[in-house]
């Protein structure tokens, strides 16, 4: 049975996963969590969206919860990745140089 609050979109943005909570938040036990989170629009390939929905359904969890877990794991992995840290340092140095030029600090 498909969750009526979560569905892959049709039409203008194929593969975009929409979630609706308006009118249902008061019924949820995670009302405090929902007030402290940031909403994002995530565009997914339709096949990936379907697989994500399947994982969530099998585990009895929301798509948002499964996606949050995956994103948190990716961010944590990057934090420990030396190559990513090097790229971050290079980006920071490049932006600092751009700021100096814009300010006329040459």
PyMOL commands that set and color helices and strands:
alter all, ss='L'
color gray80, all
select helices_A, chain A and resi 25-27+31-35+46-59+63-79+82-103
alter helices_A, ss='H'
color red, helices_A
select strands_A, chain A and resi 6-8+16-19+42-43
alter strands_A, ss='S'
color yellow, strands_A
deselect
rebuild
show_as cartoon
